[in-house]
Amino acid sequence: MAKHRKTREQKKLADSRHQFVHTLTSQTLPAVKIQNQPKDIIRPQKQPNQQISINKYPYLVKDLSKTGMLTLGILAFQIILFGLLKNHVLTIPGISY
């Protein structure tokens, strides 16, 4: 698809908007700045002996448990395979235990 290009009227309108914004900001005093204050900030009440811990990594426990289960499964498979090869229940050509 072709790229949408602005018409001459849209360019003039955008240019007038930009000039309007720049003239307003250049006429204001540099010391006066308007800042938006957050109105409703909910802060938890901290009790003296209670620590509030926010979990910064909520996915970490899930990922570590999956990795641990996979690692334990691989290790269990290796131990079972070693036992089967050692007792000659299973033979693989070229490998002798």
C-alpha angles and dihedrals in degrees: 000000000000120000114255110245126198119249121234091257092052090050092050091048092050091047092051090049091051093048090048092053093046094050091050094051093045092053095054123091114260092228094056113081128167113222127183112232117210105243106199111037112165111206120183117241109245117216117213099249099029122091119207112217118190114200104234092186109042092169094053098084092049093048093046092049091051091048092047093050092049092048092049090049092052092047092048090050091051093050092048091047091049091051092049092048093045093053091044092240088126124031128196116192112248094021120096127180 
